[in-house]
Amino acid sequence: MSYNLLADTPGFDGAPAYSRADGVCAILKTFKPDVIALQETSRNWFYALNKGTSYKFISPVKTKLLGTMTTLLYNPEALVLNHWGEYTFTKNHNGRLRCAVWGFFTERSTAKKFIVISTHLSLSDKKNQFPEQQAMELITLINTLTNKYKCPLILTGDFNSDKRTSTNQKSTVYEILSTRLTDSVATSTEKSCGKCKDFSGYRVDHIFLSTEPKALRFVILSQPEFATLSDHYPIFMDLVL
């Protein structure tokens, strides 16, 4: 699963995390994803999710004022975390926000290994080349991790980019990532969504896969009851490693 929670810190528009935490925790308890990539995870979100779920954080908020806002949660009953790391883009507006956090896991039931990367790219505009540079840095990170661990990889998060731009031009960010990975929407045998957002509109949250995993189902949780939790809807997929 991937979910931009909408931070409740200055500079963001989110309502207090504690007022939305029950809804987010209910989503996690209902759908039970093994791994959740989170973006805009403020200090309050960290404490609320740590209290309200049994998931463990990778790269949690480290102090009262500073910490990585792009994170991963995982289910320790289903997975073993072997290694993890953070990568801050060399071109970014905010190192806490614009980064990649990765985990190298072993599935307890099968002993199969895989990597998940959570990321949040900068906003795109005509004068800002940061997203394209960040996408290329992601490709380098992906190659490094897959060469080292020799296992499937999942890249997910808020890319602030779809296949097309607002002017219907091809997205450079999407094209760069698609040279190395596959969009799971394209390969899923089943797709579904709620009433508030479907697959035809502009989407900035994606799940990309290396060639090995088989995507079974892709879901946008765009039901009306989730509309007040964030300015994004959670996305998730089921796959076979």
N, C-alpha and C positions, 0 to 999 in steps of 0.2 A: 504494500500500500504506500501511496505518497500523498502528503497533505500539507498544504501551506496554511498554517493555523491563524495567520494575521496577528502579528505581535501587538501587545497592549502597552508598549513603551513609547516615549516621545518620538515623534516622527512617523508613527504608524497610526492607523485609524481604528484599531481594534478595541472593542469593549473589554473590560477587565477579564483576564483569563479565567478567574474563578467563577464568573457568571456563565461561562460557556463550557467549562471543563466537564460537567456531568454529561453533556451531549456528546462531546468528543470521546470520553471514556466509554460511553454506551456503544458508540460505533466500533471501537476496538474490541469490546467484550462480545459484541454480536457477530462480527465478521472474523475475528480471531486471526488476523494476519501474522505470519511468522516474523516478518520484518516490516517496519514502518519507517519510511523516509519522511522527515519533518523539515519544514522551512519556517522561518520567522518564529522560532521557539524562544520566547523571552524567558527571563528568570522566573516569572510567575507561572508560565506554562510548564517549565521544568518541574517546579514543586507540585503543581496540580496533578500532572500526569504521573509523577513519581508516587504520589499519595493514592491516586485513584485507580492505578492499574498494577499488575505484577510484572510489567515489562521492565527491561533494563536499558539504560541509556548508554550510547557511545558518544563521547565528546559532550558531556553535560555542561551546563553553565558552571563556570569555575569560581567566580566570585560574585559578590553582590552587584557589581557594576559591569563586569566584562565576562564574556563567554561566547562560544560559538553558537550562532542562531540556526545553523544548518546542522541537523543531527540525524541519528538513527536510533530507533528502538528495536529491541528483538525479544523474542520469547525464550527465556533460558531453559524452559522445559522441553522445547522442541529443538533448540540449536545450541551448539557450543561455539563461542567466539574464540577463534584462534589468534587472530591479529587484527589490529585496526589502525587507522591513521587519518590525519587531516592534511589537506592540501589547500593552501590559500593562493588564489590566482595572482599572477604577477601584475595583471591589469584588472583593477577593480575599484569600486567606489567605497567599499566597506569590507574589510577583511573578515569581520565577524559574520557578515551576511553572505558575501560572495565567495564561497569556498566549496570544497568537496570533502565529505567525510565518508570513509569506506570501512567496511567490515568483511573479514574473511571467515566464513562460517563452515561448520560441519553439521549436517542434519543428523540428529541422534538416531532416528529410526532406520536410516539407510546408510549412514556413514558417507553420503555424498557431500562434496564440498562445492562452495560457490561464493561469489563476491557480490556485494551490493554497494553501490555508490549513491549517496544523496547529495544533490547539488542545487544551487540557486544562482542563475546567471543574471547579469546586469540587464537593465532595460535597453532596448534597441532604439536608436534614432539615427538620422542621417549623419550627425556629427560624431556619434559614439561608436567606435570600432571595438570597444571592450568585449561585447558578447561573442563576436567572431574569434577574437584572440583567446577568450576563455574556452570556447568550444575546441579549439585546436589544442589547448593545454589539456583538456579532458581526454582527447584522443591519445596524447602522450602518456597520461596517467593510466589509461585503460591498457595500453600496450605493455607498460611496465608491470602492472599487476597480473595480467594474464600470462605474460612470459614467466613471471616468478612463480605463480601458484598453479598454473596449468589447469584451470577449471572454468566453468561458465561464469559469466558476469552479467549483472543487471545494473543499468544506469537509470536513475529516476530522479524526479524533482520538478522544480519550477524553472523552466528554461526561458520564460518570457518570450517565447517564439513558437510559432506554428509552422506548418508547411509553407504557408503564404503570409506575406505581410499585409498590413491594412490597405495597401494599394495594389494587392493581388500580385505582387512580385514574389518570386521564389525566395524563401528564407535561407540566407547563407548559413546561419547557425544550424538549421535543420539539415541542410545538405551536407555540411561538414560531418555531423554526427552520423548521418545515414551512410556515409562511405565506410564506416567501421562497424556499425550496429544496425539492428532491425527494429523498427517501431512495432511494438507488440500488438497494437491495434490491427495492423495489416495482416498479422499471422494468426490471431486468435480465432478459434473455431466458433466461439460464441461471444456476442457483444450485447450489452444492455446499458440502460441509463434511466434516470428519473425524468420527471416532467420539466424540470427547470433548465436543463442543459443537455443537448444531444451531441452527436458526433459531427454534425454539419457546421457548427459554429466555430469561432476562433478558440483554440485550446492551447494553453501554454504549459500544462502539466502533462508529462509523458513518461512512459516506461520503455526504455530501449533494451534490447537483448543481444548478447553475442549469439553465435550461430547454434550453439548446442541446445539450450532449453527449448521446450515445446510449449507454446502459449495455448492454453485451453480456453480461458475466459477473460474478457476485459470489461470492467464495469466502471461507469461514472456514477457515483452516489449523489445524484442531483435531485433527490427528493425534496419537496418543500420544507419538511421538518429540519433539514440541514442548512437551509438558506441563511439563517441568522448566526450560524456558528463561525463563519469566515467569509471572506470574499472569494474563496476557492471552494470547490467541492472535492472530497477525497476521490482518488482513483485507486483501483486495485486490480490485480490479475492473479489467476491461478495458473501454475505452470508445472510441467514435469521436467526435472533436471536430467 
